[in-house]
């Protein structure tokens, strides 16, 4: 049985290698990421059950198929999620090799 990970544990994992002076801002970003992860998951489930296109009838004689609003919301959330993740990643200190150089330099 899988163990449920608490939000505080998820935040701590996202704050890996964040300098102390940036922790407060990074914590807010991490909490937003977790919130967005849940909303993205919900949107994916909704899209999976309803499809990417849905039928509509506005009652005025117009009917047809249109893009699922859940898909639009999913796409916007995903874009915001990636931008927030990039901001958080930019705050991290680079990993150091045993010789003291950043891993990308070796």
C-alpha positions in Angstrom: 0.0 0.0 0.0 1.4 3.4 -1.0 2.1 5.9 1.8 0.4 9.3 1.5 3.0 12.1 1.4 2.0 15.1 3.4 2.1 18.6 2.0 4.8 19.7 4.3 7.0 16.8 3.1 6.3 17.7 -0.5 7.3 21.3 0.3 10.5 20.2 1.9 11.4 18.1 -1.1 10.9 21.1 -3.4 13.1 23.3 -1.2 16.1 21.1 -1.7 19.3 23.2 -2.2 17.5 26.5 -1.7 19.6 29.0 0.2 18.3 30.1 3.6 17.8 33.7 2.4 15.5 32.5 -0.4 13.5 30.0 1.7 10.5 32.2 2.4 9.9 33.1 -1.3 10.7 29.5 -2.3 8.2 28.1 0.2 5.4 30.2 -1.3 6.3 29.0 -4.8 6.5 25.4 -3.6 3.0 25.6 -2.1 1.7 27.1 -5.3 3.3 24.2 -7.3 1.6 21.7 -5.0 -1.8 23.4 -5.4 -1.4 23.5 -9.2 -0.4 19.8 -9.3 -3.7 18.9 -7.6 -5.7 21.1 -10.0 -3.8 19.7 -13.1 -4.6 16.2 -11.9 -8.3 17.1 -11.5 -8.4 18.7 -15.0 -6.7 15.6 -16.5 -9.3 13.4 -15.0 -12.2 15.6 -16.2 -10.7 15.7 -19.8 -10.2 12.0 -19.7 -13.9 11.4 -18.9 -15.4 14.1 -21.1 -12.9 14.4 -24.0 -11.1 17.3 -25.6 -14.2 18.4 -27.5 -17.7 18.7 -26.0 -21.1 19.4 -27.6 -23.0 22.6 -26.9 -26.4 24.0 -27.5 -26.9 27.6 -26.6 -30.7 27.4 -26.9 -30.8 30.0 -29.7 -30.6 27.6 -32.5 -26.8 27.1 -32.3 -25.4 23.7 -31.5 -22.2 22.0 -32.3 -18.9 20.9 -30.9 -16.4 23.1 -29.1 -13.1 22.8 -27.3 -13.5 21.5 -23.7 -13.1 24.4 -21.3 -11.3 22.0 -19.0 -8.6 21.5 -21.7 -8.1 25.3 -21.9 -7.8 25.5 -18.1 -5.4 22.5 -18.1 -3.1 24.2 -20.7 -3.0 27.4 -18.8 -2.3 25.7 -15.5 0.5 23.6 -17.1 2.1 26.7 -18.6 2.0 28.5 -15.2 3.2 25.4 -13.4 6.3 25.1 -15.7 7.1 28.8 -15.2 6.8 28.5 -11.5 9.0 25.4 -11.5 11.6 27.3 -13.5 11.6 30.2 -11.0 12.1 27.7 -8.1 14.9 25.9 -10.0 16.7 29.2 -10.6 16.8 29.7 -6.8 18.7 26.5 -6.2 22.4 26.4 -5.5 24.3 24.4 -8.1 25.3 20.9 -7.1 29.0 20.6 -6.4 31.3 17.7 -7.3 33.7 16.3 -4.8 36.4 18.6 -6.4 34.2 21.7 -5.5 33.3 22.5 -9.1 29.6 22.7 -10.3 28.5 19.5 -11.9 27.9 21.3 -15.3 31.5 22.5 -15.4 33.2 19.1 -15.0 
